[in-house]
Amino acid sequence: MKVLLLKDPKEDDCGQDPYIRELGLYGFEATLIPVLSFEFLSLPSFSEKLSHPEGYGGLIFTSPRAVEAAELCLEKDNKTEVWKHSLKEKWNAKTVYVVGNATASLVNKIGLNAEGANCGNAEKLAEYICSRESPALPLLFPCGTVKGEILPQMLKDRGIPMESITVYQKVPHPGIQVNLNSYYAKQGIPASITFFSPSGLAYSLKHIQELSGDNIDRIKFAAIGPSTARALAAQGLPVSCTAESPTPQGLATGLRLALEAPRC
């Protein structure tokens, strides 16, 4: 059964995208098409903040892109050695919060210990942060131009100080239309399409509607998390599946149920 995932391919240690492998175990023939590109912003300011861990109570990473922005800061400003020998340990003396295993993995790669990886979305991470002792210093939150307000608001309501800095913005991937055209021409109408972000949905939906035509009702639409599911519903599309966790396993389980039954 053919399923389409609107995300970047990411090879793991086995040299294969974990979503492709996991869905294959369930008998799905998955294809990945990237719909987002990213531009990084305010890196000098972010680099300066990373150089002064003493001014913060910890870090919050809710996306892999925010971690990539940190990596770029270390590379561009020749901070790699300073990071290895002092800054890394100073940040590890504090708490580094993350959403999801993919973000946690990248955080681990730059030498930081991550907490909250099992929190599947920003709201659950906010609950986790609020359940802990409130830091006196603000938590540094590198984020994108389009960020949910749930986490900042929940922390504010609990009196937990936070300082956000916008370090990236999402833009449409230049190959969306060509890649979708090619997929439909060769593979036909997929049994399911999974969206991985509200932005990815916004950039690709028009093309999908045009290519699917009257057959769009045959497609089971899936979301990797609740915010994407809400964006789908706002577009008037039925949400056949929302992954219980933003992981290959969570999506594979949900898609299996969605494609075996009318709804999951």
C-alpha positions in Angstrom: 0.0 0.0 0.0 1.5 3.3 -1.1 1.7 6.2 1.4 3.2 9.6 1.0 5.1 11.4 3.7 5.7 15.2 3.3 9.1 15.5 5.0 12.8 15.5 4.4 14.5 12.2 4.1 16.8 11.7 7.1 19.2 8.7 7.2 19.9 7.1 10.5 22.9 5.0 11.5 21.6 2.2 9.3 21.7 4.4 6.2 17.9 4.5 5.8 15.2 7.0 6.8 13.6 5.5 10.0 10.0 6.3 8.7 10.6 4.4 5.5 12.0 1.4 7.4 9.3 1.3 10.1 6.4 1.7 7.7 7.9 -1.0 5.5 7.6 -3.4 8.5 3.9 -2.8 8.3 3.7 -3.4 4.6 3.6 0.2 3.5 5.5 1.5 0.5 6.4 5.0 1.7 7.8 7.8 -0.3 9.2 11.0 1.2 8.8 14.4 -0.5 10.3 17.5 1.3 7.9 20.5 1.4 9.9 22.8 3.6 13.2 24.6 3.4 14.7 26.7 6.2 16.6 30.0 6.5 18.5 30.7 9.6 18.2 34.1 11.4 19.9 36.1 14.2 22.8 33.6 14.5 25.2 36.3 15.9 22.8 37.1 18.7 22.1 33.5 19.4 25.8 32.7 19.4 26.4 35.5 22.0 23.7 34.0 24.2 25.1 30.5 23.9 28.5 32.0 25.1 26.9 33.1 28.4 25.2 30.1 30.0 25.6 31.9 33.4 22.7 34.2 32.3 20.2 31.4 31.8 18.5 28.6 33.8 18.6 26.2 30.9 17.7 25.6 27.2 14.5 24.6 25.4 14.7 23.0 22.0 11.3 22.1 20.4 12.6 21.4 16.9 15.7 19.8 15.2 16.1 23.1 13.3 16.8 25.1 16.5 19.6 22.6 17.3 21.0 23.0 13.8 21.0 26.8 14.4 23.1 26.1 17.6 25.5 24.0 15.6 25.9 26.7 13.0 26.8 29.2 15.7 29.5 26.9 17.0 30.9 26.4 13.5 30.7 30.0 12.2 32.2 31.6 15.3 35.0 29.1 15.8 33.5 28.2 19.1 33.9 24.4 18.7 36.9 24.1 21.1 35.5 26.5 23.6 32.2 24.6 23.5 34.0 21.2 24.1 36.2 22.4 26.9 33.9 24.7 28.9 30.6 25.9 27.5 29.1 22.4 27.0 29.7 21.5 30.6 28.3 24.8 31.8 25.1 24.2 29.9 24.9 20.6 31.1 25.0 21.9 34.7 21.6 23.3 33.8 18.6 21.6 32.2 18.2 21.2 28.5 14.5 20.4 27.6 13.5 18.9 24.2 10.4 17.7 22.3 10.8 14.4 20.6 13.5 11.8 20.0 14.8 13.4 16.8 15.5 16.7 18.6 17.0 14.8 21.6 19.3 12.9 19.3 20.7 16.1 17.8 21.1 17.7 21.2 23.0 14.6 22.3 25.3 14.9 19.3 26.5 18.4 20.3 27.2 17.0 23.8 24.2 18.1 25.8 22.0 16.0 28.0 18.4 16.2 27.0 15.3 15.9 29.2 11.7 15.6 28.1 12.3 13.7 24.9 9.2 11.5 25.5 7.0 14.6 25.5 5.4 14.3 22.1 4.5 18.0 21.7 5.2 21.5 23.1 2.2 21.4 25.4 3.3 18.2 27.1 6.8 19.6 27.4 5.5 22.7 29.0 3.6 20.6 31.5 6.9 18.7 32.2 8.8 21.9 32.8 6.1 23.3 35.0 6.2 20.1 37.1 9.8 20.9 38.0 11.3 23.5 40.3 11.1 27.0 38.7 14.5 28.4 37.8 15.4 31.9 38.9 17.1 32.6 35.6 15.2 32.5 32.2 15.2 29.5 30.0 16.6 30.3 26.6 14.2 29.2 23.8 15.5 29.3 20.2 12.5 29.0 17.9 11.2 29.6 14.5 9.2 32.6 13.2 6.0 30.5 13.4 5.9 29.0 16.8 3.0 27.8 18.9 2.0 30.0 21.8 1.0 27.2 24.1 4.4 26.6 25.7 5.3 30.3 26.2 1.9 31.0 27.7 1.9 28.0 30.0 5.4 28.9 31.4 4.3 32.6 31.8 1.2 31.5 33.7 3.3 29.5 36.1 5.8 32.4 36.5 8.7 30.5 34.8 10.9 33.0 33.1 11.7 32.4 29.4 13.6 34.3 26.8 12.9 33.4 23.2 15.0 34.2 20.1 13.9 33.6 16.5 16.7 31.6 14.8 15.0 30.2 11.7 12.1 30.6 9.4 10.3 28.1 7.2 10.0 28.7 3.4 8.5 26.5 0.7 10.8 23.9 -0.7 11.6 24.9 -4.3 10.8 21.4 -5.6 7.4 20.8 -4.1 5.3 21.0 -7.3 7.8 19.1 -9.5 8.2 16.3 -7.0 4.5 16.0 -6.4 3.8 16.0 -10.1 6.3 13.2 -10.6 5.0 11.1 -7.8 1.4 11.3 -9.0 2.4 10.6 -12.6 4.4 7.4 -11.5 2.6 6.2 -8.4 -1.0 7.5 -8.8 -3.2 8.4 -5.8 -1.6 7.4 -2.5 -3.7 5.6 0.1 -2.5 8.1 2.7 -0.7 11.4 2.9 1.0 12.4 6.2 1.7 16.1 7.0 4.5 16.9 9.5 3.7 20.5 10.2 1.1 23.2 9.6 3.5 25.0 7.4 4.2 21.9 5.3 0.4 21.6 4.9 0.0 25.2 3.8 2.8 25.0 1.2 1.6 21.7 -0.4 -2.2 21.4 0.0 -3.1 23.4 -3.2 -0.9 21.1 -5.3 -2.3 18.0 -3.7 -5.8 19.1 -4.3 -5.2 19.9 -7.9 -3.4 16.6 -8.6 -5.9 14.5 -6.7 -9.1 16.1 -8.1 -12.2 14.2 -7.4 -10.2 11.3 -6.0 -9.1 13.3 -3.0 -11.8 11.7 -0.9 -10.0 8.3 -1.3 -7.0 9.6 0.6 -6.6 9.1 4.3 -5.0 12.3 5.7 -2.6 11.9 8.7 -0.9 14.3 11.0 2.3 13.8 13.0 0.9 15.7 15.9 -2.1 17.7 17.3 -1.1 21.1 15.9 -0.9 19.7 12.4 -4.2 17.8 12.9 -5.8 21.1 13.9 -4.4 22.8 10.7 -5.9 19.9 8.6 -9.3 20.2 10.3 -9.2 24.0 9.7 -8.8 23.3 6.0 -12.0 21.2 6.1 -10.0 17.9 5.6 -10.9 14.8 7.6 -8.1 13.7 9.9 -8.0 9.9 9.6 -5.0 9.6 11.9 -3.0 11.7 14.4 0.2 9.8 15.5 0.2 9.1 19.2 3.8 10.2 19.3 5.9 12.1 16.7 7.9 8.9 15.9 8.1 6.3 13.1 6.5 3.8 15.5 3.7 6.2 16.4 2.9 7.0 12.8 3.1 3.4 11.6 0.7 2.3 14.3 -1.7 5.0 13.5 -1.6 4.5 9.8 -2.2 0.8 10.1 -5.4 1.5 12.1 -6.5 4.2 9.8 -6.1 2.2 6.6 -7.7 -1.0 8.1 -10.7 0.9 9.5 -12.8 3.9 8.5 -11.1 6.0 11.2 -8.4 5.7 13.8 
